[in-house]
Amino acid sequence: MGDGYVGARTPRREDARLLTGKARYVGSVRPPGTVHAHVVRSPIAHGRLLGCDAKAARALDGVLDVITPADVPDLRLPCVHQMPEQPMLSYRALDDTIRYAGQPLAVVVASTPEAARDAADLVDLDLAELSPVIGTEQALRDGAPLIHPEWGGNVFTDFTMGDADCEAAIEGAEHVIEMTFRMARISPYPIEPRGVVASYADDELTVHISSQAPHHVREHLAEALGLSLDRVRVVSRDTGGGFGGKEHLYPDEALICLASMRLGRPVAWSESPGDRVLATLPARAAEHRARLALDGDGRFVALHVEVIADIGAHPSNVGASTAAVTATLLPGPYHFDRAAVRVVGVVTNTTPTGSYRGFGQPEGTLTRERLIDEAARRLGVDRIELRLRNMIKPEELPYTTRVYQSYDSGDYPLALRTLRDMVRPIEEHDGRRRGIGYACHVETTGLGPSMEMKETGIQAGGYETAVLRMEQDASVVVSAGVVSIGQGIETTLAQLAADRMGVPIERVRVVLGDTARTPYSGLGSIASRSLTVGGGALTQAAARLRDKLLAIAAHRLEAAQDDLELVDGAVRVKGDPHASVTLRELATAAWRGWDLPEGVEPGLEERVSYDPPGYTFAYGAHAAAVAVDPETGAVEVEGYWVVNDSGVVVNPAVVEGQLRGGVAQGIGMALTEEIVYTEEGQPIIDYLLPTTREVPDIEVAMLRTPSPRTPGGMKGAGEGGTIGPPAAIANAVAAALPEIAEKITDVPLTPASVWSLL
C-alpha cells in the first residue's frame, strides 16, 4: 500500500461524479429564495450612455432591482498584470463610456430568469454613438478616434526586451528572412459557461462561482464591494473547464454579488451562449513583424520581432502580459547570438483580451517555427537538421536566453529526433496535396516566484500552500488552494500523498475550491502550475509529516529513525517485520499525545508554503500531416504526433489526456476558430470549434527530465498541447504547397484563405 502511485495510470477519481451527473457545478446550486439576474449589454461598440431609464423595467411584475452605472460609480476591478508605465490600473464594472459591443450597462434582477430577461428589454438606453476603432492597424493610424482620450493615443504600452544591438547583427547577416504573422482573436470555450450564485446574509457574502482562482476572486470582491475579507467566502468546486477564461473576476460577476447584497437574497446568473463571444474574454489577436538572420552555415545570428497586441477596449486582469510572455519565449529551444522583442499593446473597440491556454506561447511558436521552415526552404537545407544545428544541448542547461529566461533541464534535440522517428507519411492518391510540418517549443510553467512576479508587475503572490493531515484512523486529508478545472489535480495530489504517506489512495481525501476550507492561493489553477507548485508544497508537507511519524515510531520501537521504513500501512525496523507499529496506532497516539518523544507536539498535521525559486520549463516537439484540396483550399489534419517533457510524470494518463485535449484546441486555432468583427464593431457570432472529424488520432510520447527546481521534479503539463499545433499545421500546409509557402503566415487557415492564396 502506498507504493508506486507516482508514475502510475491511476484512474481519475473525479470521473466517477463527472460521468454520473453528480458533479458540483454552479448551475446546480440553488439556495432557498434564489432570484435571477440578467445583464444588459451595449448594442454599440463605441459611444456614451447618456441615460439609462429603468422605470418600465422596474414596473414589470417580478422585477426586484435594476442596477445602472449611476448606482455604482465607484465599483472598480483591478488590472493585476501591469506593464511598464501602464496608464490604467483599474476599470469600472459599469461605465457610461462605451468601448465595446457587449459591455455591461445594467443588471436586472427578478423572481425568474424569464422575468429578468423580459425586463432587460424594457431598459431604455440613451446612446450617443461614436466611430469605432476595429483592429490595431486602424488604431495606430494618424487621426484615429481615441478610445481613451486622456491617454493621447491608442497605445497602451510600448517596451523592448533583449539585445540593444540586435538590429546591427541582422544588418550584418548573410541571410535574413522577414515575414509578418497574424493569429486571430479566439475564444476559450469551456463546456460550463461562466456562472455565479451569490448569497448575502448575516453580513457575510457566500459566492458559488465557476472559477480557476477562488481566492483571487475573494480578494477582488472584498475590495470592490467594501467588505473585509473575513466576510467573503468563495466556493468553486467542480469547474467545467476554464482554459484561462475563468482565472479572474469579471464585472458582471461582481455585479451579481452586489445585487445579492442590495436585496439580501441569493441571486443566480449564468452567461448565455449568445453572450459568450461578447463577454468572456477572448485571446491571441496578435500581429508579429519578424526577422530571422542566419550566417552562411545556417547558424541563427539574430531574431527580432515586433509584437503588436490587440488588448481590446481596456486592459483586462492580465492586460498586455500575454504579449510579454510571447516575447520571453520567442527564442524557444534555440541559440541566438542576439534577440530582441518590442511589445506594443494597442486598444481597440472590441472585447478586452485575456488569458487562454498557452498564454502567448502559440503565437510566438508560430512566428519562430514558420521563420525557420522558410529559412530552410530558401537556403535549400533540411528543416529538421537546421533546427538540430541550432538547438541548445542538454549539457548547456541550465541556460539563460537573450530575453532573460533561465531554462532548467531537458534534452531538446532528443525530443525532435524522437518525433522524427515517430512520423509516418500518409500515402494517398486522391488529388489532394500532402505535407508534414514540425514545430518545437519551450514552455514556461510553474508560475511563479513571488518576488519575481512583483518585479515584473504582477500584483499577486506565486507561492502555494498545502495542508496535510493524518487522522486517528490513519486516513489522510489534503487541502490545497489550487482547484479542479478538469486537469485531474484531485487525483494527482492524492497520488503524491498516498505514495509519500504509505497509505492506499482510497484512504486519501483531497479538499479543494472553498476559501473557507483551503489555504490561500493567490493565483489558483492557471499557467500550468497546479501540480508543479501546489504539488511541490504537498511534497514538502508529506516529507515533514513522514519524518514526524518515523520519529514517533522510533521512540516506540526504541530504534534509530534511519533504521525504519514505512511499508504496508506500518512503520517497521528494516529487516525485522515483527518489530513494527501500525500507522493507525501511531496516529491515534499522536492525536492523544501519548508516548511522544521529547519536543514532539501532539497531532499529525503539516502546513507548508512553497514559493518556487524559479520557473520550470517544459518543452515539446509536434508534427502534423495534412492534406490540402487545391480546388477548395480545405485542409485536413490526417495525422498528429507529440513528444513532450513535463519532468516527473505523476499520472501518465492524465498528462496524455491534457496533451491530446490541448492539441484539439490547437487544431481549432490553426484551421477554424476566429472571432471576426464588422466595421461597426459587431462580432460575428458564428464560431467554429473543431469536431471529431477535424481531430485525428494523436500519438503521444513522453520524455521525463526532472526539474531541479521543484520538490518532486514535476513541470507543468496543461498547456503544452496547445502551443505547437498552429505552427506545425502551418508548416505542413507550406510543405504541401511550396509555391505559396512564404504566404502561409496567418491562422486560421480556413478554406477561403488558403484558396485565396492559391
N, C-alpha and C positions, 0 to 999 in steps of 0.2 A: 504494500500500500504506500502511495506517495512517491513511488519511484517511476521515473520515466514519463511524466506528464509533459514536461517541456520537450518539444520536438515531436510530440505525438499528434495524430489526427483525431483528437478528441472531438466528438460531436458537439456542436454548439448548443449550449443549454438554453439559449434564448429561443431557439426554433420551436420548442415544444409549445410555448404560448403563442408565438407569432403565427404558427401554422394551424392552430386550433381555435383562432378567434378570441384568445384570452389576453391579447396584447393590451398594454395600458396606455392607449393613445389619448390625446386631449379630447377628441371627439366623443369619447365615452364618459367623460367627466361631466356630470350634471347635478350639482348640489340642489337641494330643495329651494324653490323660489327663483330658479335661474331665469333671467331675461336675456334678450338677444340684441346684438348691435349690428349696424350696417354702416360702412364707411362711404361717405360721399366724396367722389374724386373729381378732379378737374377735367373737363372735357377739352381743354385747350392746353397748348404746350408752353405758352409764354404770355404773361399779362398781369393784370391786377384784379384782385377781388375787391370790388368797390362796396359790395353789400352782400349779406347772407341772411335772407329773410326766412325764418323758420316758423312763422305763425301758422301757416297751413299745415305744416308737418306736426307741430305740437297739438293741433286740434284733432288730429286723426285718432280714432279710438284705439287704445292700447299703447300709444306713444308715452314714454315716461321721461325722456330727456333728449335734448339736442345740444351738442357741444360745437361751438363755432370758434373761429380764430379770435374773436373779440373776448371770448370767455377764458382763453388760456394764452395770453400774450407772452408769458414767461416760461412756458413749458418747452424745455430745450433738451436735446440729446447731444452727447459729446462725439467728437471725432477722435477716436482712440489712437489711431496711427497718424502721426503728424509729420509732415515733410518740412524741410528747411524753409523758413520764412513763410509758413502757411498763413494765408490771410483770414481763414475761418476755422475756429476751433470747436464750434458747436453750431447747431441749426435748430430752428423752431419746428416743433412737432406739427403745428397748424400755422401756416404762414399765409398772409394775404397777398404776398408776391408769388405769382405762379411761375414755376420754372420748368415743369414737365407735365405732360398729359398723364393723369393718374395720380397726381399729387393729392394727398388727403386735404380736404377743405372743411369737413364737418363729420360728426358721428351722431347717428340716430340710434336711440335705444327704445325698444318696445317689448311687449309681452311675448311676441312670437317673431320668428325670423321673417315671416311674410309681411307682418305689420311694419317691421323696421324697414324692409325693402320698399314697401309702398310709400312710407313716409319720406324716405330718402328722395323719391321722385318729386316730392312736393316742396323740397328746399329750393328756394328761389335764389339763384346765384346771379349777381350783377357783375358781369365780367367786362373788363376793358382789354381787348386783345392786342398783343404786340407781335412783331415779326419774330418767328422762332429761328434759332440757330441750330442747324442739324449737321453734325459731323465736324471733325476737327479742322478740315480744310476751310470750311466756311467760317468757323470760329476764329481762325487765325488771319483772315483777310483784313486788310485795312478798311476801316469804316464798318466793320461788322457790329450788329447790335450787341450791347454789353449786357450780359446776364446778371452780373453783379457790378453795377456802375461804380460803386465805391472802390473797386479794385483798379479801375482804369484800363482794364483789358480782360481777355478771357483766359489768360494763362494763370493757372493755379499754383504751379510750382515748376521750377526750371533749375536743374542741378546736374553736375557731371561727376562721375567717379572713374577712377582708373588713372592711366598714364597721360600726363600733360603733353608728352612728345609723341603721342600715337599718330597724329597726322603726319609728322615728319617721317616716321617709319613707313607709313603707307606710300608716301610720295617717292621714297627711295626703293620700293619693292619692285621686283621684276614682273610680277603678275598681280593684278587687282581685279577682284570680282565685286561688282557693285550692283545691288538689287534692292527693291523695295517690296516689303511683305505686309500683308494685312490679314488679321484674324478677326472674324466677325464678332459682333456682340451676341452672346449666347446666354441661356438661362439655366441655372440649376433647376432640376425638375424632380424633386422628391415625390414619392408616392403620397405621403401625408402632407397636405398643404399646411401652411402656417396657421396656427390657431392658438387662442387664449381663452381660459376661463378664470376670471378674477373674482375673488370674494373678499369683501371688506366687512369685518365685524370685530367688535371689541377693540377698536383702534389697531387692528392688525390686518395686513393685506396678504392673502394667500393667492398665489398665481400658478395655475397649471398652464404650461406653455410647451409647445414643440420647439425645443432649443438644443443647440450644441454646447451652450455655456450658461447654465442656470445661475451660477454665482456672479458672472459678468452681468447678466440681466438684473439680478437683485441689486447690485451696486448702482446701476444706472437708473433703475426705477426709484430707488430711495432718493437719489439726488434730484431727479426730475420732479418727483411728487412731494418733496419736502418731508420725507419720513426718515426716522432713524432706522438704521439697518436692522436693529433687533425687532422691528415691527414688520419686516417684509420676509416672506417665505416664498421661494420659487421651487416648483416641482416639475421635473421633466424626466419622466421615467422611460417609456419606450418612444423613441423618435423615429418616425418612418422615413429616414433619410434626411440628410442636411446638405451635404456637398459644399458647405461654406455659406449657403444662403440663409442658414439659421444660426450664425455664430454671434449675433448681436441683437439688441433690442431695436425694433422698428417703431416709427412714430405711431402707426395705427395700433400697435400692441400696447404702447404706453397709454394711449387714449382710452382703450378698453378698461385698463386698470383705474384710470381717473373716473370713468363712468361708474364703476362699482363703488368708488369712494363717495361720489356725489349722491348715489342712490341708496347706499347701504345694502345692496343686494348683489348676488352673484350675476355677472354679466359674461355671456359667451359670444365668441366671434370666431369665424373661420374664413380664411381667404377663399373667394370664389374662383373657379377655374378661369373665368374671363378676366379677373383682376391680376392673375399671376404675372403675366408679361408686363403689366403696367406697374406693379407694386413690389414684387420680390426682386431684390437687386440682381441685375444681370452681371456679366463679367466679360473679360477679354477686351474687345473693342480697341484694338491697338494697331498702329502702323509703325513699321520698323524700316528706317532707311539705313542700309547696312553695307559695309565694305569689308572684304577679307583680302588680305595681302599675303602673297607667298613668294618665296625665293625660287631660284631656278631648280632646286632639288625638291620642290614641293613641300618645303617646311613652312609652317604657319608663322609669318612675321608679325602680323598685327590684325586686330579685329576692332572695328569702330562701328557703333550702332547708335542711331538717334531714335529713341523710343518716344513716339507721340501717343499719349494715352488719353482716351476719351473718358473722363470721370463722371460725365453726366451733369446734372443740374447743380450739384454741390458736392463737396466731399462727404462720402458716407463714413461709416465707422472706420473703414480701412483706407479711405482717401485714395492717394496715388501709390500706396505701398505695394500693390501688385506689380506696378511698373518698376519699382525699386528692386523687388525680388527678381524680376526679369533681368535687370542689369547685373545683379550679383551672380546669376547662374549662366549668363551668356557664354562664358568660356567653356562650360561643360567639362568633359574629361580630357581636354587637350592642352598642350603647351602653346602659349603665345608669347612672343618676346614683348609685345606691347598690346594693351587692350584699354579701351575707354568707351564709356556709355553715357550719353546725355539723355536725361529723362525730362520730358516736357509734359506736364499734366494740364489738360485743357477742359474747360467746362462747356457744355452744350445743353440745349433744351430737350434732354432725354432723361430717363430714369437714372438716378445715380448708380454707378457701377460699384460692385463689391467683391466678395470672395466667391471663388468657385474652385473646386477640386483641382489641384495643381498650382494655383495661386501665382500666375505669371510665368510659370515654367514651360507650359506647352508653347507659348508664344516665342520665348527665347530659343527653344529647341527647334521649332520650325525654321526660324531665321538662320541659325548656325548650321543645321544639318542640310538645308537646301543650298546654302552657300558652298558647303564642302562638296556636295554632289555636283554642283555646277562647275566648281573648280576642277574636279576630276574629269568631267566631260570635256571642258575646254583644253585641259592640259593633256588629255588622252591617257590618263593613268587609271588604275583600278581604284574604285571608290572605297573599298574596304582597306586596301593596302595604304591608301592615303591617310585614312583615319588611324590605322595602327602605327604608321610612321610618326604621327604627331601626338600620340596618346601619352598621358602620364603613366609611368610604370609603377608597379606595386612597391618597389623598393624606394621610390621617391616620396611615398606617403609617410607621415602627414605632409601635405603640400599646400602652400598658400598661393592663391591665384592672383592675377593682376588687379582684380576687384575685391581683394581682401578676404576671400573665403578660405578657411583652413580645412581642407578635406582630411578626414580622419583615417580611413582604411579602405582597402579593396584591391581589386585586380581588374581594371577597366579593359585591358586588351583581352583577358581571358573571357570576359562576358561577350565581346564581339566575336571572338573566334568560336566560342561555343554556339553562338547564334548562327554563324555562317554554316556550321556543320548540321544544324537542325533544319535549315530551309530546304524545301523541295520544290523546284519549279513545277508549275502546273501546265501540262501539255494538252491543249485542246485546239481544234481547228474549226472554229465557228465564226470566223470573220472578225473577231474582236482582237484588239492589240493587248499584249500582256507585258507586265513588267514587275520587278521586285524592287522594293525600296528599303533602305536601312536608316535607322536613327539611333543615336546614343545620347545618354544624358547622365548628369549627376544631379541629385535631388536633395534639397535642404529638408531635413526632418528634425523633430525634437525641439520645436520652438518652446522656450529658449532660455538662455541665460538672462536672469532678471536685470542685471546691470547693463548688459549689452543691449537689451531691449530699451532700457532707459536712454542709453546713449544714442540710439537710432530713432528716438521719438515715439516709441510705443508706450502708451500710458497704462501699463499693466505689468504684473509680475509673471515670470515664466516658470516658477517652481511648482511642484505638485506635492501634495501630502497624502500619505496613506496611513490608515489606522488598522492595525491587525490585532485581533483578539482571539485567544483560545478560551472557550468556555469551560466550565467544570467538567462537562462530559467529553472534552477534547474535540468538540466541533469548533470550526473556525469561521470567523466573520471578518470580511474585508470591507472597508469603507473607503471610498476614493471620490475625489472631486470631478474626475472625468465622467463622461456619460456615454450611454449606449445609443448609437445612431445607425446601427446595422453593421458595425465593423467587427463584432464578435468580442468586444472588450470584456464583457461579463465572463465569457468562457476563458479567455486567455489569462485574466487576472486570477481566476480560480485555479488554472493550471500552475501558475507560478506559486501560489500559496500552498497548494497540495504537495507539490514537489519539495518545497523547502521546509514544510512543517511535518512531513511524513504522515499525512493523513489521506484517505481516499477522497477523490474530488467531490463525491456525493456529500461529504461532510463539510464542504466549504460553501458559505453563503456570501454573495457579493452585493453590497448596498451602494447604489449609485443614484444620482439625479434628484436629490432633495437637499436643499441648502440647510434644512433644519437637522439633517441626519448625517451629512457628509462633510468632510473637511473642505476648506476653502480652495477654490481653483480659479485663478484669475483669467484663464483662457479656455478651459474646458477641452472638449474634443474637437480640435481643429489642427491643421498643419502637421498631420502625421505624427502626433505627439502623445496619444493616449497611452500606448504601451511603453514607448521609449522613456517618457518622463514619469507618468503615473506608475508604470511597471518598475521603473528604477527606484521610486520611493518604496514600493511594496517589497522589492528585493532587499533593500536595506532594512526595512522593518522586520522582515522574516529572519534575516541574519541575527538581529538583536534578540528577537523572541526565541529563536532556536538556541542561542547562547545561554539565555536565562533558563530554559528548560534543562539544558545539559548541566548547568551549574547546580540546579536543584537536585537533579538525578545523581550527580557526582557526590553530593553531600549525603544523599540517602544510601547510595551503594558503597560509600567510602572508597571511591576510585578517583583517579585523575580524570579531569574532563577530557583530555586528549585521548584517553583510552576508551571513550564511549562512542557509540554510533546510534543513530535513530533509524530503526528498521521495524516495519510491520506494526506500527502503532505503539511502539515501546522504545525505551532507551535501554540499551544493554551494553555490557562490557564486551569489547571486541574479542571474539574467540571463545566467549563463555556465554551462550544464550540463556543459561539458567540464572545468571546474575543480571536481572533486568527489572524494570519497573514500567508499568504501562503509562501511556500519555494521560489516560483518564485519572489514574492515581496522582500523577504529578500535577495535573491541572486542578484537581479537587484540593489537594494540599496547598497549592499556590494561592487559590482564592480564599481558603480558610486561614491562611497564614500559619500553617502547621509545618514544623520541622524545616524551616528555611535556613539557608546558610546566612552567616552574619553579613549584613549590608545589603541583602536582597529583600526588596519590598514585596508585599503581598500582591496578588493579581498577575495576570498574563495578558498584558496589552502594551503594544508599542505604537507610538505615533512618530512618523519620520517625515520630514520635509526634504525633498531633493531638488536642489537648484542645479541644473546641469552646468558643467564647466564650459561647455561649448556645444554647438550644433553637431548633430550626426548627419552623415551624408550617405544616403542610399544611392544606388545607381542602377542603370539598366541599359539593355540594347534591344531594340524592336525591329522586326521585319514584317513587311506586308507584301502580299502578292495580289495584284489587281488585274482585272480585265476591263478594257475601255472599248465601248462601242463607238467607232468613229462616225457612225451615221447619226447618233443621238447625243453623244457626249456622256452617256451614262457610265458610271464607274461602279464596278462590283469588287468588293474585297473577297477574294477566294480563299485566302489562307493568311494566318497571322501567327507569329512566333515571338515569344518574350523570354529574355533572360534577365533575372532581377536578383539583386543582392540587398537584403534588408537586415544584414547581420545575423544574429541568432534568431532563428525562426521558432517561436513558441508553439505555433499551430500551423503546419503547412497547408492544411485545407482552408483555413481562414485566409492566409496570405494569397493562395492561389485564387480564391474567390474574389478577394479585393482586386487583384490584378486583372482578372477577366472582366469584372464589372467596370473597372476603370478604362479598359480597352474599348468596351462597348460605348462608353461615353465619348472616348476619343474618336471613335469612328463617326459618331454623330457630329462632332466638331469638324471633322475632316470633310464630310460629304453632304450633310443635310441641314444642320441646325444653324439658324440665323434669325435674329430679330431685326427686321427692316422697318425703317421709318419713312413716312411720306414727307414731302416738303413742308407740310403743315405740322409735322412733329407727332403724327399719329402712328403708333406701332401697328404693324400688320399682325393680326393675332395668330394666323396660321403658323404653326411651329412643328417641324417635322423631326420627331425623335426616331432613332434607328430602331428597327424591329428585328425579330429573329431572322428575317430574310436578309438583312444587311450585315448581320454579325456572324462570321463563320466560326468554326471550331478554333479555339485559341490554345496553342500549345505553350506550356509554361515550363521553364527550367529555372531552378534557384541555386545561386551561389550563397555561401554563408561565411562572410568575413566579419567576425565580431567587432563591434566598435569598442575601442579602448576607453571611450568617454562615458559609457553608460553602465551602471551596475546591471549585470546580466548580458551585456553585449548587444542589446537589440538596437535596430534602427527602424525608422518609420516605414510602413508598407502601404498606407491607404491611398496615396496619390500617384504612385509610380506608373500605374496602368494608363492614366490619362495623359501623361507628358509626351510619350513617344508617337502615338498614332497620327496626329496631323502631319508631322514631319515624315514619318515612314510612308504614309499613303501618298503624300505629295511627291516624294521621291520616286515612288513606284509608278505614279502616273507619268512623271517626267521620263522615266526609263522606258515606259511603253510608247511614249510619243516624243521621241528625241527632237523632232522638227520644231516643237514648241516648248522644249524643256525650260528655256530661260524665261518663259512667260508663266510658268507654274509657280505663282507667288502668293496667291490669295486662297484662303479657305473660308467657307466650304467650297469644295469642288463639285458644284451642282451640275447636272447635265447641261443646263443652259450656259453656264460659264465655260465649261470645257468645250462645248460645241462652238461657242463664240470664238474661243482661242484657235480652234481648228479652222 
